[in-house]
Amino acid sequence: MPISNPMVSVIVPVYNAEQWLEAACKSLISQSYANWEAVLVVDGSPDDSITVARDMAGLDKRFLVIDRENGGIGAARNTGVDAASGDYIFFLDSDDELYPNALATLMAASRRSGAEITAGLGQDLFPDGRRKTYWTQRSEAFARHPTTYQLREMPSILDDHVVWAKLYDRSLFQRTGVRFPEGVHCEDIIFALTCQLAANKIAITNEPIYLHRRHGLAVSADYLRAKTLDDWIVQCGRTIDLVSSTGDELLTLHYALNHTMRQWLTRASTYHLIADRESLRGLELLAERLTLAGGSSTEELDPVARASLLSFTRGLPSGSWSSLKASPWGDINGTDPTLVVESALLAAERLNLANSDEAYICAVLLTWQVLAPIEGGRVSDADSYLARAQNAIESVPGPIWEEVELPASIVRQRARRSNERATHLLKSLTSKAAALTHVNDTATGRTISGTLPHGPTSWRRNDYRAVAIDADNHSTEIPVAVLDSRADRHWQATIPLPASAAAPVSWSLVQTSRYAPDLLLRLGDVDQLSKGLSRISSSKPSKREAEDKKARRAFTFPRWYNENPYLVMLHTDAFASMWSFPGTSDPHALLHEISDRSAKGILHIHWTSPLTEKWPNEEEASRYVDRLIMKLIDARSRGRTVIWTVHNALPHDSQYPSVALRLHRRLAEVADLIHVLSPSTPMATEGQYHLPEEKVRLIEHSSYSGIYGSRLSSTEARASIGADPSSRTVLFFGQLRPYKGLHQLFNAAISLQESNPIELLLAGKPAPEMSSELERILSSDVRVASNLGFVSEADVATWFSAANVVVLPYRKVLNSGSMMLAATFGVPLVLPADELLLADYGDEAWIRFFDPSRAAESIAEILDGDWYLQSGTIEAAMRFARERSPVSMGRQYTELLREATTLAP
């Protein structure tokens, strides 16, 4: 039987910690979980830490003090483990502290999960009091609600290589015989990896439990110190060997090319500060080890990472680059980009371009480390550097440029001081070319298509975008569909024609890199689309082609392309398979289409409110619904397939609810296929109407990635809408209608006014019946920034970028575009605690749920915390968006259309 109140042994190695040890010990005394012992191992400390330790033992008998000769932190920890008598082991560094519920939180999660390792969040504690999630715990594993994993299910657990902030079942140590290496710095990484690989399960609780104090005396404060660097290199080699020995390629690649590679790049970018030549050579040997472990996957690294690795494997830093004043791989956003440019040019000029690896390194240096910062206006004396860069560019063999992915800056020219000559130089280079082969103008937009070469990065699937740049250097993105054939990869995008906007001056096709998920790569310009390009043939099609074209036709109602980008995203991939999407938003025109016996193809009905709400009285609405259903039944008998997408269980605030309910019941009976956007939709409609299980197909609502441009800086966004740059901002986005519960959010804001005030951001057109509520809000003391009208597509990114959190205070919601917009821009979200929403999204770390029975009070309690300001929460939202790409949704919809064609007689 499990022990009801197991003991936790806390191991505290102590060295030069006199000024912090008392605080560490008192954080133990304040623990809500009381059954612990603390083993204070004073490791020959030269200060008076032993006196502090003994004083604490006199204060609380749960402290055991061991005074030993200095042997290093690994030896001290081993001594502590040997002396411990607890059922669980926890490591606390003597200069750190615990939150009061740390042990209780970990024990509860451990007992609940049965995991041998239970990890909580650690936070850096800076001298000025700031707290920030520790870098090893910003991975996907910590971005979700408390969960238990086997390691292969969540490889990013490997990123968290520190041993503190974790509870270990002592049996894991007994089973593996694991020990800390002694006499070395970075002693925890091999220990942590051994435990992670051996553990039956690993539980993650994303609550902060540990404060990691940042100060100059810590061993980790100077990672280029010779002893620390040399030990880190040796331990990295051991850990790579260990994870490789498992034979698990997924874990090995993640550990080598994500976890270790990120740390290696930090050191590579400052290698000029490494004084010891042997240490530098060790960093080069580690690059060879990473390359061996990564194999062909190193080709998938972003260009700077790949070229950096190549330069070290060729021994350039300790060889021809040894006299450079700075690493050519330095951060171009750093304090002295001119020094980086100078070093990068010198490094490029010292390469042997007859060697293909060094030619590639040269091309990356010139584009990413020289031209990109010059183009951004961050470098003085740019002309002399550009002249040298142009000479070097001309020396690089032409085929090399086909391998080089160019910086995103040439696609998104946002720098106000951009250097036109550098931009021109970058654009003149041939990047991994995507051929544009066809342009076709239709009534709905402009379809552009072409080919992509097969190559080492062809595994990338859902990460293409078409980017438009207008005359004001503003960018707009749309998703791109990519289809493979044996010979080529084909891409296609449909550009909606803007109702009123200046035409873009250029289009580009861009791609995202696996190991730098926010990095855009230029594949080829798509300038002047209507000139000099072959167009889709307008010759008369054959009879078979004409019939195929009729078959690939999906009449859409309502066809809200201009008002709702969801349909554009949904249809993009199908355009690549030559589907057409005629449609209407007029209920009478829909009846005409259904009655037309010569019309072919699928009938797809989306939102139903235009079918029931646009009539002067209930009688006429009812009469229309009866005619519609009758004609749908007749059309099906003639071979037309009906798809219905359930966006809402019923239209919101319907003036004819009984008619709307009858329409939904009949559509559920008549439709051949029923498309739902969330797993819980069938349960949400039960009690009102039944969705037959055999008809239901799930295609989740995607994010709006690439639709509304990129996130702006908070400062820029708030300045644009007139919001306070320092306030906590809460966004309500979309049409302001009574059912959306704005008054509940406002009441919450009032209750926080004195203790923790928030600023409301209101963006959307209000319904007439909202006038009194808006007057109450705008005349109050609550700070408000608002756009009470139609929000243009260009302004969507601004409002979400200005927000800290989005609140949807609805009484009930089934699917929400605002929710997906929040995820797209990395903004945390508050939703009603509906049981179906909880079932679908209850484990999302970026979402909190309020109690609708006490909505205002519950929303205020949620907004009073700081969970939505934490980087891990924001990253979880963006990860949610990336996992629901518009291109993936479009592909699933194309499959739904293909299935629908098989159902027709």
N, C-alpha and C positions, 0 to 999 in steps of 0.2 A: 504494500500500500504506500502511496505517496506520503511523505512526511507533511503534516499539516502546517508546520511553522518552521521550515528549514532555515539553517543558519547560513548567512552570507559572510564569507571571509573577504575583507577588503585589504588588498596588498598595497602598501604605500612605500615606495622606495624614496629615501630622503637624502638629498645632497645639496648643500648650499641653499637651503630653503627656510632659513630662520625667519625671514620676514613674512612668509606666506603660510607656513605649516599650521599655525594656530587656526587660521581661517579655514584651511582644508579640514582639519579635525572637527571644528565646530559645525561645519556643514554636514559631517557625519552624525554628530550628536543630535542635530535637528531633524534627522530622518524620521518620517512617519512610520517606516518599517523598522522595528526596534531590535529584531533578532540578528544582530551582526557582531562581528569582531573585526578589529582593525590591527593588522600587523605592520607596525612602523619599523622599517628596516633602515637604520641610520648607517649609510655606507661610507664610513670614514670621513664624514663631512668636516671641512676645516672651520666652519663657523660654529655657532652655538646651537645648532639644530637639536642636539641630543638633550639639552636642557628643556627646550620646548616640548619635545616628545615625552620626556619623563613627567613634565607638568601636566600634560594632557592625560597620561596614564593615571596620575594621581587624582585627576578630576573625574575620570570615568574608567571603571575597571574593564571595559570592553576593549581598551587599547593595550596591545602587547608590544613592548619595545625590544628590538634586537639591535645591539651596537656591534658592528663588525668592521673589519679593515676594508678599505676601499677596493672594490673589485669591478665597479661599473654597474650601470643600471640593470643589465641583463642578469648579472650575478645576484644583485639585490632582489630582483623579482623572483628568481628561483628560490632564494632563501626564504622569502615570504610565503611562497606556495608550499614549500616543504614544512613550514611551521604552522600552516593554516589547518584548522579543524572543521571548516564549514562544508556544507553540501554544495555550495556554489562559490565561485571565485569572481571577484570584481577588482579591477585595477584602477587606482586613483593616484595620479601624480601629485607630489607634495606641494606644488605651486598652483594646483587647480582646486575647484570647488564643485559641490553637487547641489542640484535643486532639492528642496525638501522631500519631494515625492519620488526621487530618482529610483531608489531601491524598491519601493512599493510598486512603481510602474513596471519595472523590469520583472519583478517576481510575479506579478499578475499575468503579464504576457507570457512568461516562461511556463507557468503552471497551466495556462489556458491552451498553449500550443504544444507542449511537450518537446520544445526545441532545445538543442544542446547549446546554442548560442542565441542570446536575445540582445538586440542592439537598439539603443536610443540615440537621439540627436545630441551632438555636442555643439557648443557655440564658442567661437573665439571671444574672449573678453579683453578688450583693448584698454590701455591706460586711461583713456578719456571716458571710459564707461560704455562705449559702443559694444554691441553684441552682433555677431554675424555667424551664420551656420558654418561649421568647419568644412573645409573644401572637400574632404573625402566623403562627406555625407550629403552632397548636393546631387546625387545620382538619382536615377529613376526609382531605385529600391526605396529611397526615403521620401519620395514624392507622393506616395499613396497612403491610404489609411492603414492602420496596423494590419499586417499580413504576415503569413508564414510561408517560406519558400524552401524548396530544394534548390541547391546552388545553380543548377543548370537552367532553372526556370527564370532566374534573375541574375545574369552574370555580373551586372554592375555592383552587386554586393562586394565583389573583389576590390572595388575601388576604395573601400573603407578599410585601410590596412592598419589603423591604430588599434591598440588593445583596450584602451579605456572606453568608457561609455557602453560597455558590454558586460553582460552577465554570462558566465560560463558554467555549465554543469560540470562539476568536478570529475565525473565519470569520463568525460571526454579526454581530460588530461591523463587519467589512468589507462584508458584504452589505447591512446596513441603514444604515450611516453613523451609528449612534446615538451621541450625545454627552450628557454631563451638562450641565444648565443651569448657568450660572455666576452667581455673585453672589447666590445664593438659599439659604435653608434648605430642608429637605425636598426636596433635589435628587434623591433616589434614586427617588421614586415614579414619575415620568414615564419615567425610564430603565428601571426594572424592568418597567413595563407594556409599553413598546415592545419590549423583548426577549422578554417572554412571548408577546405576540401574534405575533411574527415567528418564534419558534423552531419547528423541525420537530417536535421532541419534547422533553418535559421529564421528566427522571428524578428520582425522589424516593427518598432513602435516609433512613430514620428513625433513624439513629444520631446521637447528639450529637457534633458536631465543633467547635463554636464557643462561646466564652464572651464574652458581651456585658456589659461591666462597667457597673453602675449607679452613678452618682455625680452630685453636684449640678452639676458643671461641664459636663456633656454638653449639647449643643444640644437633645436630646429631653427633657431634664429638666423644662423649663417650656414646655408646648405653648401656653400663653396669652400668652407673651412676644410683644409686638406684631410684631416682625420675623418670628418663627417662624410665628405665626398667619396673618399676611397672606400669607406665601409659601405656607403650606399651602393656604389657600383658592384661591390662583391655580393652584397645581399640581393641586389636585383638579378644578378646572374644566377644565384641559387634559386630564387623564386621562379624565374622563367624556366629553369630546368625542372623544378618541381611541378609546375602546372603543365608543362609539356609532357612530363612522364605519365600523366593521366590518359593521354591519347585523345582527349576531348578537344577537338579543333575549335569549337565555339568559345570555350573558356580560355584556351591558349591565345587566340586572336584578340579577344577582349583584353586580357591581361597585358599582352605585349603591345598591341597597337592603340589601345585606349589608355589604360591605367599607367603603365610604365612609360609609354611614349610621351604622354603629357608632361610627366616630370622630367624626362630626358630633354624635351624641347626647352623647358625653362632653363636648364643648365647650358644647353647648346647656344641659347640666345645671348648668354653672357660668358662664353668660354674664355674671352680675352682677360677676364679677371682671375682665372685660375693660374696661380703662380707656378705650381709644381708641374713639370713636364710629364712626369709619370702619371699624375692624376688626369691630365688632359688625354694622354694616350689611353688610359682606362676608359674614358668617355667614348673614345673612338672604337675601342674593342666592344663596348656595350652596344654601340650602333650596329656592329656586325652581328651581335647576338640577337638584337631585335629584328634585323633583316632576315636572319635565318628562321626565327620563330614565326615571323609574319608571312614569309614566302611571297607568293604572287599577290597577296592582299596588300602588300606595301604600295602597289601601284594605285590602290584606291585611296591612299592618304591625300589630303589636300596638297597642292603643289609645294608650298613652303616646307611642310613636314617631310614630304618625300625627298625633296632636293637637299634638305638639311641632313637627312639620314645618309643619302648618297655621299655628300661631301665628307662626312665623318668616316664612313667606311673606306673612303679613298685616302684617309689620313691628311686631308688638306689643312685642318686647323693647326696640327703640330708640324706641318710641312710648309708649303708655299704661303699659307695664310698666317703664319705664326707672328709676323711683325705688324699685323693690322692693329689699329688703335681700338677697334670695337668689333664685335662679332657682326658679320654681314647679315646674320639672321636675327638681329635685334628687333625689338618691337618698333614698328614705324609710327605707332601712336605715342611713343615715349617722349621724354623731355627734349631730346636732341635728335630729331629725325635726320638732320643734315649729316651728323656723324655716321649714322647708319647708311645713308646714301653713298657717302664717300667710301666707306669700307666695302660696301657691296660692289661699287664700281671697280675698286682696286682688286677685289677678289675675283670678279668676272674677267678682268684683264690678265689675271695670272693663270687662267685655266687652259688646258690643252683641248682645243675644240675638235681635234681629230678623234678624241674619245667621245662616244655617244653619251655616256653618263655625265661627263664634264660639260658637254655642250648643253645638255638638259639643265644642269645646275646653272649654267651661265644664263640661259633663257629665263629661268625663274627669277634669278637675281635681278636681271634687267627689268622685268615687268613688275614683279611684286615689291621688290626692295628699292628700286630706283624710280621707275616711271610713276608708279602708284602714289608715293608720297609727294613727288613733284607735281603731279596732276592735281592733288588735293591742296596745293598752295602752301605746303608746310615747310618748304625748303628754300633757303636763300641761295643766291647765285645759281639759279636754276638753269640759265642758258648754257653755262660752261659744262654743267653735268649732262645736259641734254645732248650737247655736241659729242661728248665722249660716249654716251649711251648709244647714239645713232651709229657711231663707228663700230661699237661692239656688236650691235644688232646685225649689222651687215656682214659680220664675220661668222655668225652662227649659221650652220648649214640649214637650208630651207626646210627639209623634212622634219627637223626638230620642232618647228613651230606648230606642227600638227599635233604634237603631244602635249603642248603647254596650254593649260587652262588659265585664262586671263582674269585679272582682278575684277570684282563686281563694280568697282568705282567707275569703270567705263560704261557700264550699263545704267547705273544710278548716279548721274552727275549732280550731286546735291551741294558740293562744295562751292561756296560763294566766291572763293578766290581761285577757282580751278585754272590750271595752266593749259591753254588750248593746244599749244605745241605738243605737250606730253599726251594729251588726249588723242591728237591726230596720230602720233607715233604708235600708241597702243592700238588704235583702230586699224592701222595699216598692217598689223601683224595677222597672220593666218592662224587662228586658233583651231581647235578641233571642229572642223567645219560641218555645219548642218546645211544641207542643200535645200533651198526653197525652190519648189518645182511648180506649184500651182497657186493661183489666187482666184477665188470665185466670189463675186458679189451676189448676194441674195437679198430678199426683202427684209431679212432679219439681221443681217450683218455681213461681215467679210470673212470667208473661210480661207485660211492659209495652210498649206501643207507642204511636206517635203520628206527628205530622208535623213537619217543619222547613220554614221558608220558604226559597224560592230567594232568593239575594242575592249580594252581591259576594264573600262568603266561601264560596259553595257548592262551590267547587273542592276544598275539603278533603274527603278521603275516609276515611282510616283512623285518624282521630284523635278519635273520640268515646268517652266513658266515662260509665257510670252510677256515681255516687258515693253511698255510704251513710254517714250520720253516726249513730253510736249515742249513747246517753245519756252516755257518758264522752268524747264528742267524738273518738272514733276513727273513721277513715275506711276504707272498703273499696270497691274498684272492680271493675267487671266491664266487658268490652267491649260495644260497641253496634254492631249492624248497621245500615247506612244504604242504602236503595234509592231510586233516582230514578224518578219518573214524569213525565209531561209537565206535570202541574199542581202536584205537590207532591214533597217528599222525605219518605220514610217512614223512621222509625227503630224498632228493636225490640231489647229486651234481655230475657234470661231470668235471673232472680235465683234462684239455688239456695236452697232452704229450709234454713237451718242446722239441724244435728242438735241442738245445744244452745247457744243464745246468745240474748241479749236482742234483741228486734226493733229494727231501726233506727228512729230517731225521724224521719229525713228522708232523702229521696233527691233527687239533683239530676242533671241531664244536663249534661255539661261537654265542652268542645272545646279542642283544642290549636291554638295559633297558629303559623303557618309560621316567622316570624322570631324567635319566642321559644319554642322547642320544648318547654320545660318549664312553660309558662304555661297554666293552666287557665282557661277562660272559662265563666261561668255562663250557661246558656241558659234555665233555668226550673226551679222547684221541682217535685218529684214527691212532695209530702207526702201522708200518709194515703191510701195507694194504694187501700185497700179501701173508701173512702167517697166518695160523690158522683160517681162516674165511670161512664161507660157501659161496659158489659161486652160481651164478644163474645157474639153472639146464641146463645141456647140452643135456638132454634126448630128444628124438624125440617128437616134439609137435603134438598134435592132429590136425586133419584136420581143425577143427573150429579155433583152436589157430593159425594155419598157415595162414588161411585166414584173421584173425584179425590182425596178424602181417603185412601182405601185405597191409592191409587197412591203418595201422598206419605208413605209409612210405611217406616221403616228400623229393623228389629229389631236391637238392638245387644247384642253379647256380648264381654266382660263389661261390664255397665253400671255402671261405678264412678264415678258422679257425686260421691258424698260423699268417696271416697278419692282421686280423680284429676281435677283441674280441666281436664286436657287435653280430655276429652270435652265438657265444658261449652263451652270455647272453640271446639272443632271444630263443635259443633252450633248455635251462636248465630245465625249468619246464616241457616241453613236454617229455623230457627223463623220467621224473617221471611217465608219463602215457604210457611208453614203445613205444614212437614214435622213429623211426629211421630216420636218415638224411644222406643217401648217397648223393653224389654230385660230381661235377667236376668244374674245372676252364678252361677246354678245350672246345671251341665251337664245335669241331667235336664230342667229347664225349657226349655233350649235345644232338646233333642230333641223335646219336646212341641210347641214352636212350629214346628219344621221339618216335623213330621209332620201338623200341622193343615192339612187341605186347604182350609179356608175362609179361612185367613190369606193376606194379600196383602203385596206390597211387597218391599223389599230385605232380605237377610240380611247383616249386617256383623259379621265376626269380627275382634276386635282381639287382645289378649294370649291366648296359647294355654296358658299354664301352668295355669289352672284346669281345662283339659280333660284334661291328662295327669298332673298331680301330686297330685290329691286322691283317689287310689285306694289301697287297702291293699296292693296288689301289682301287679306288672308285667302279669300276665295280665288282671286286670280293666281296667287302663288300656288295654291293647291291644284288648280286646273293645269298650270304649266308642268308641275311635277308629274301629274298623271300622264300627260302627253309625252313627256321626256322618257319615262319608264317604258311606255308602250312602244315607242319608236326604237329604244335601245333593244328591247326584246326582238323586234322585227329585224333590226340590223344584224343581230347575232344569228338569226335564222338564215341570213344571206351570207354568212361567213366572216363577219367582222368581229374581232375580239375586243372585249372591254376590259380596261385596267382602271382601277380606282385607287388613288392614293389618299389615305386617311391622315390628313394633316391635323385635324381637330376632331374630338369625339362628336361634337356638334358645333355649329358656328357660334362664336362669342356674341353675347347680348342679342340673340336673334329676336326679331319682332314677331316672328311666326314659328315659335319653337315646335309646335306639333307638326307643322309641315316639314320643317328641317329634320325632325326625328323620322318621319315617314320616308323621306327621301333617302336617308342613310340606311334605313332598314331594307328598302328595296334595292339600293345599290349593292348592298352586301349580298343580296340574293342573285342579282343579275350579273354582276361583274365576274369575269372569268378568272382574273387574278387581282388580289388586293395587296397593294404595296403599303407597308407600315414603316414608320421611321424610327420606332423604338421597340424593344422587345415587349414592353408592357402594354402596348396599344390594344391588343385583343382583350386584356383584362380591364382596361379603362372603359371599353365600350359595353362590357357585360352589364346586364340590367337595363340597358337601353336598346341594344341590338347585338346580334351575334355575328362574329366574323368567322366563317367556316375555316377550320385549321388547314384543310387541304388547299385552300386558295391563297393563304397568307404568305407573302414573301417579305423578308426583312432587308431593307437597304437603309442603313442609318443616315441621318442628316449629316453631311460632311461639315467641316469647318469652312470658312470663307478665305482660306489661304490663297493669296494671289489675286483676290478680287478687288480689295479696297486699298491696295498699296501696303506700305510697310509702317510699322510702329514708329512714331516720332518720339523724341525725347519729351519727358514730362514737362520740362520747363518750356519748351517750344509750344507744346500743345496747349498748356494752360494760358500762356500769353496770348495765343490765338483766340481763345474763347472768353478771356477775361476772368479766369479763375485765379484764386490765390495760389502762388507757387509753393507755399509751405503748408497748406491745409490738407486734411484728410478728405478726399473727394469720393463721393458716392454717386454713381451714374444710374439714372433711369432713362432708358433709350427706347424709342419707338413711339407709335401713336399713343396719345394719352387718352385712355378710355376708362369708363367707370370700373369695369371688371378687373382692371389691372392693379387696383388697390394702392394708388399713389398716396391716398390719405394716411395709410398705415405707415408708409415710409416717412412721410412728413411728421407724423406724431412721434416716430422714433427719433427723428432729428431734433425735435423740440425737447424731448426728455434728455438728450445728450448735450444740450446747449451749454449747460453750466459746467459739467464735469469733463466732457471730452468732445468738444464740438466738431461737427462735420460740415462740409460744404456740399450742397446738392447740385448735381449737374443734370439738367432736364433738357433732353434733345428729342423733339418729336412734335407732330401736329396734334393739338388737343381737339377732342370732340366738343361740340357746343355745350354739352351738359357738364363739362369740366371747369367752366369759367369761374364759379364761386370758389371751388377748391384751389384753383390757381391764384385767385386774388388773395386767399388766406395765406398761401405760401409766400407769395411775392411781397406781401405787406408785413411779414413777420421779421424777427431778428435773425432767423436762420439765413446764412449766406447762400445765395443761389446764383449759378451761372446757367443761362438758358438760351435755347434756340427753339422757340415755340412756333415751329413751322416745319416745312419739309427739309430734311437733312440731306444735302447733296452727297453723292457718292464720294466726292473729293474730300468731304468733311467727316466721313465716318471714322477714319483712322484718327483724326484729331480728337474727337470726343472720347474714344476708348483709350487713347494714349494719355489723356488728361486724368483718367480715373484710377483710383486705387482699388476700387471694388465696384461691381455691378450688383444691384439688388432688383429682383423681380418679385414684387410683393403681391403677386397674383393670388386670387382665391384658389385657382386651379390652373394647371398648365400641362399640356401633353407634349408638344414640341415647340421649341422656341428658337427662332433665328437669333435673337439677342443673346441667348446662351452660347451659341456657336461663334458669334462675333466676339464675345468676351474671351472665349478660349483662343481664338485666332490672334488676339492682341495681348494674350498673357495676362488677362485681368481676372482675379478671383471673383466668385459668384455666390450670391445668396438666393436660395430657392425655398418654396414652401415645402414642409415636411410631409408631402403626399406619399403614401406608401408605395405607389408605383414609381415615382421619381427616386425614392430611396432605393428601390430594387434595382433601378437602372444605373444610378449614379452615386449611391451611398458610400462607395469606397473611393471616391475621387477626392484627393487631398486639397484640391483648389475650390471645392464647393462646400458651403455650410447650409444647414436647413433650419428655417424658423418654424415655430409652432403657430399654425394659422388660427388656433383658438385664442391666442393672446399675441396677435401678430406684431403690433407696434412694440410691445415690451420685449418680445423675443428678438426682433430685428435689432433693437437697441443693444441688447446684451451681446449679440454677435458682433456688431460694429464697434463695441467698446474695447474689443481685444486688438491685437496687432498681427493676428495670423495672416491677414491678407497683405501685409507689408513684407512678409518673409520671402526671400529669394526662392526657397524650395517650393512654396505655394505657387508663385508666378511661373516657375519652370514647369510645374505639373500641368498648369493650364495650357501652356504652349505645346507640351508633349501630347496632351489630349488632342489638340488641334492637328498636330502632325500625323497622329495615328488615324485621323479621319480626313484623308485628303480628298479634295473634289475629284481628282482624276480617278481614284479608287472607286468612289461612288458612281462616277460616270460609267466605269467598266461594268460594275454590277448592274446598272440600269440597262446597258446594252444587252447583257445576258437575259434580263427580264423580257426585253423586246423580242429576242430570239425565241424564248420559250413561248411567248404569246403567239408568235406566228405558227408554231406547231399545233396550237389548239384550234385554229380556224379550220373548218371543213375543207 
